[in-house]
Structure formats: structure tokens, C-alpha cells
Amino acid sequence: MVMQALSRRFHGERKMLEQYFPYINRRMEEAPALYLKTLWNELKQLGYQGAYTTLSEALTYYDIRIGKKASQSKFPQRTGSFFKPSQAAMLFIAAKDKLGRIQLKMIDDLRNKSDELRKTYALAEAFRQMMTNKLGDQLKHWIDRARASGIREMAAFATGLLTDYQAIWNAMSLHWSNGPVEGNVNKLKTIKRQMYGRAGFDLLKKRLVLAPS
């Protein structure tokens, strides 16, 4: 749902279809029951060189539905974006001061595209602020907002937070953490992997104890 509205990255033969978007859109408006094969024949006369199956796959990729499925169509409003959906989604949780002008414009475009994306961004930004500024006292209110937002993914995430609420509240409220412990565990595992099959426990112990930092 949310991800379907995000811009996509285009490759190969799919991209060649972009120049025919205005014609396809006009034909869909003129003939709602237009057959895909009819559209393919018309595009061939206009210079489209893709095969019938290539056209079908490309239309599916762009979420363009012909004929009986046309009522469900979401004709792309923007083309040529270099963002993948996953990359665009990551922008929603990034700090604004770490983003460039183009990335900020991308966020604005996505927020203006639908109310659902606007709500998603507001929730993601509020959650990031809670984590950054240690605002654990706002966690319960945020969870209630997310569960009532009507956005399935955000509601599921918020419900998951309830299963370990106290630990999450502690992380967002207290200035202590087990970060140093986890760092040393990670270091130990890294050294162990480097030595695997070539050295024993005594050397591992010396490498860790004699170089603690």
C-alpha cells in the first residue's frame, strides 16, 4: 500500500515505454475497455519495438492496468526517479540536516502525493525525535497514534513495541545502555573469526586483554 506509491527505479526495456505514457494515458481515457493487444499494435505503429510480453510485463511493473482492470490503475505521475522504494522509505527516518536538497524535495513530493504518506512521515519523524531526544514519556501516546492511524505497517510496528514496552521505554528514557558491552562482544567475535583454525584460546585471551580498546 504505502510502498506502491513510492517512486521506482527503471531499467532496460521498461524505460523505453516512458515516452509512450501520454499516448497510453489518452487511450485509456478514450477506451476504458481497451485490449492490451490492441494497444500493443497501436504502439508498434508509433515506433515501440518491444514484444507483446515485454509490454505486458512493463505495464505490470508500472502498475498500469488495461481494460477491465483499468479502474484500479495508478498511472505514474513521475518517471525517471533514481530512488528504489526502499531507499525512498529510508528518507522518512533520516535527520533532515543530513539530507541534500534533492532528497528533501523527494520527501516533500512523496508527502504531497497522498495523505497516507504524509501520516507515515509524521509518525516516523516523531519516533525518530523520541529516540534522539530521549522522550520515552511520549512513547505510549505515539503507539496509540500509530495503532489508530489506519496505516497497517505502522500499526503492526506499534503493536510489536508493546511486547517489550519496558525495555524500549528504558532505551528512550535512560542515559545508560549496554552499548559498551555489545561493542566488546562484537570485537571478541571478530577476533575469534580472524583466528579460527589457526590459533587457540590462550592467544585469543591475550589479544583481547592486552588490547582492550
C-alpha positions as CSV (number, residue, x, y, z in Angstrom):
1,M,0.0,0.0,0.0
2,V,2.4,2.8,1.2
3,M,5.2,1.3,-0.8
4,Q,3.1,1.2,-4.0
5,A,3.0,5.0,-4.0
6,L,6.8,5.4,-3.8
7,S,8.8,6.2,-6.9
8,R,10.5,3.3,-8.6
9,R,13.8,2.9,-10.5
10,F,13.5,1.9,-14.1
11,H,15.8,-0.4,-16.1
12,G,16.3,-1.6,-19.7
13,E,13.4,-2.1,-21.9
14,R,10.9,-0.9,-19.3
15,K,12.3,2.6,-19.6
16,M,11.6,2.8,-23.4
17,L,7.9,2.7,-22.5
18,E,8.0,6.0,-20.7
19,Q,7.9,8.1,-23.9
20,Y,4.5,6.5,-24.7
21,F,2.9,7.3,-21.4
22,P,1.0,10.3,-22.7
23,Y,-0.5,8.2,-25.6
24,I,-1.3,5.3,-23.3
25,N,-3.0,7.6,-20.8
26,R,-5.1,9.2,-23.6
27,R,-6.1,5.8,-25.0
28,M,-7.1,4.6,-21.5
29,E,-9.4,7.6,-21.2
30,E,-10.8,7.2,-24.7
31,A,-11.4,3.5,-24.4
32,P,-11.7,2.1,-20.9
33,A,-12.2,-1.4,-22.2
34,L,-9.1,-1.2,-24.4
35,Y,-7.5,-4.6,-25.1
36,L,-3.8,-4.9,-24.4
37,K,-3.1,-6.5,-27.8
38,T,-4.9,-3.5,-29.5
39,L,-2.7,-1.1,-27.5
40,W,0.4,-3.1,-28.4
41,N,-0.4,-2.9,-32.2
42,E,-1.0,0.8,-31.9
43,L,2.3,1.4,-30.1
44,K,4.1,-0.6,-32.7
45,Q,2.8,1.8,-35.4
46,L,4.2,4.6,-33.3
47,G,7.7,3.0,-33.1
48,Y,7.5,0.9,-30.0
49,Q,9.9,-2.1,-30.5
50,G,9.1,-4.2,-27.5
51,A,7.4,-7.6,-27.8
52,Y,3.8,-8.2,-26.5
53,T,5.0,-9.9,-23.4
54,T,7.6,-7.2,-22.8
55,L,4.8,-4.6,-22.9
56,S,2.6,-6.6,-20.6
57,E,5.4,-7.0,-18.0
58,A,6.3,-3.3,-18.2
59,L,2.7,-2.2,-17.6
60,T,2.6,-4.5,-14.6
61,Y,5.8,-3.1,-13.3
62,Y,4.4,0.5,-13.6
63,D,1.1,-0.5,-12.0
64,I,-0.8,0.4,-15.3
65,R,-3.8,-1.8,-15.8
66,I,-5.6,-2.0,-19.2
67,G,-9.2,-3.0,-19.9
68,K,-11.3,-4.4,-17.1
69,K,-8.6,-3.7,-14.5
70,A,-8.2,-0.1,-15.6
71,S,-10.3,1.2,-12.7
72,Q,-7.5,0.1,-10.4
73,S,-4.8,1.8,-12.4
74,K,-2.4,4.1,-10.7
75,F,-0.8,5.9,-13.7
76,P,2.7,7.1,-12.7
77,Q,2.9,10.9,-12.2
78,R,6.7,10.9,-12.1
79,T,9.2,9.0,-14.1
80,G,13.0,8.6,-14.2
81,S,13.5,8.6,-10.4
82,F,16.8,7.1,-9.3
83,F,15.2,6.0,-6.0
84,K,14.2,2.5,-5.1
85,P,11.1,2.2,-2.8
86,S,13.4,1.0,0.0
87,Q,15.8,4.0,-0.5
88,A,12.9,6.4,-0.5
89,A,11.4,4.9,2.6
90,M,14.8,5.3,4.4
91,L,14.5,9.1,3.8
92,F,11.5,9.2,6.0
93,I,13.5,8.2,9.1
94,A,16.6,10.2,8.3
95,A,17.5,13.5,10.0
96,K,16.8,16.5,7.7
97,D,20.1,18.1,8.4
98,K,21.8,15.0,6.9
99,L,19.8,15.2,3.6
100,G,20.6,17.1,0.5
101,R,18.3,19.4,-1.5
102,I,17.2,16.7,-3.9
103,Q,16.4,14.3,-1.1
104,L,14.4,16.9,0.8
105,K,12.4,17.6,-2.4
106,M,11.8,13.9,-2.8
107,I,10.3,13.8,0.7
108,D,8.1,16.8,0.0
109,D,6.9,15.2,-3.2
110,L,6.0,11.9,-1.5
111,R,4.2,13.7,1.3
112,N,2.2,15.7,-1.1
113,K,1.3,12.7,-3.1
114,S,-1.1,11.1,-0.5
115,D,-2.5,11.6,2.9
116,E,-1.2,8.1,3.8
117,L,2.4,9.0,3.1
118,R,2.0,12.3,5.0
119,K,0.8,10.5,8.1
120,T,3.5,7.9,7.7
121,Y,6.2,10.6,7.6
122,A,4.8,12.4,10.6
123,L,4.8,9.2,12.7
124,A,8.3,8.2,11.5
125,E,9.7,11.7,12.3
126,A,8.0,11.7,15.8
127,F,9.5,8.3,16.6
128,R,13.0,9.4,15.5
129,Q,12.7,12.5,17.7
130,M,11.7,10.3,20.6
131,M,14.8,8.2,20.1
132,T,17.2,11.1,19.5
133,N,16.0,13.3,22.4
134,K,15.2,10.6,24.9
135,L,11.5,11.3,25.1
136,G,10.3,8.0,26.5
137,D,7.4,9.7,28.2
138,Q,5.8,10.2,24.7
139,L,6.1,6.5,23.7
140,K,2.7,5.3,24.8
141,H,1.0,8.3,23.1
142,W,2.9,7.5,19.9
143,I,1.9,3.9,20.0
144,D,-1.7,4.9,20.4
145,R,-1.4,7.3,17.4
146,A,0.2,4.7,15.2
147,R,-2.3,2.0,16.0
148,A,-5.2,4.4,15.2
149,S,-3.6,5.8,12.1
150,G,-5.1,3.3,9.7
151,I,-1.7,2.5,8.3
152,R,-1.3,-1.2,8.6
153,E,2.5,-1.3,8.7
154,M,2.8,1.4,11.3
155,A,0.1,-0.2,13.4
156,A,1.8,-3.5,13.3
157,F,5.1,-2.0,14.3
158,A,3.5,-0.1,17.2
159,T,1.7,-3.3,18.4
160,G,5.1,-5.1,18.3
161,L,6.6,-2.4,20.6
162,L,4.0,-3.3,23.3
163,T,5.5,-6.8,23.6
164,D,8.8,-5.3,25.0
165,Y,7.5,-2.0,26.1
166,Q,9.5,-1.5,29.3
167,A,12.9,-2.2,27.6
168,I,12.0,0.2,24.8
169,W,10.9,2.8,27.3
170,N,14.2,2.4,29.1
171,A,16.2,2.9,25.9
172,M,14.3,6.1,25.1
173,S,14.4,7.5,28.7
174,L,17.6,6.4,30.4
175,H,21.1,7.6,29.6
176,W,22.6,4.2,30.4
177,S,22.9,1.4,27.8
178,N,24.6,-1.9,27.2
179,G,26.4,-0.4,24.2
180,P,30.0,-0.8,25.6
181,V,29.2,-4.4,26.4
182,E,27.9,-5.2,23.0
183,G,30.9,-3.4,21.5
184,N,33.3,-5.7,23.3
185,V,31.3,-8.8,22.4
186,N,31.4,-7.8,18.8
187,K,35.1,-7.2,19.0
188,L,35.7,-10.6,20.6
189,K,33.6,-12.3,17.9
190,T,35.6,-10.5,15.1
191,I,39.0,-11.5,16.6
192,K,37.8,-15.1,17.0
193,R,36.7,-15.4,13.4
194,Q,40.1,-14.0,12.2
195,M,41.9,-16.7,14.2
196,Y,39.5,-19.6,13.6
197,G,41.5,-22.7,12.8
198,R,44.9,-21.0,13.2
199,A,45.2,-20.3,17.0
200,G,43.9,-21.3,20.3
201,F,42.2,-19.8,23.4
202,D,45.4,-18.5,25.0
203,L,46.2,-16.2,22.1
204,L,42.6,-15.1,21.8
205,K,42.7,-14.2,25.5
206,K,46.0,-12.2,25.1
207,R,44.7,-10.3,22.1
208,L,41.6,-9.2,23.9
209,V,43.1,-8.5,27.3
210,L,46.3,-6.8,26.1
211,A,44.4,-4.6,23.6
212,P,41.2,-3.7,25.4
213,S,40.3,-0.6,23.4
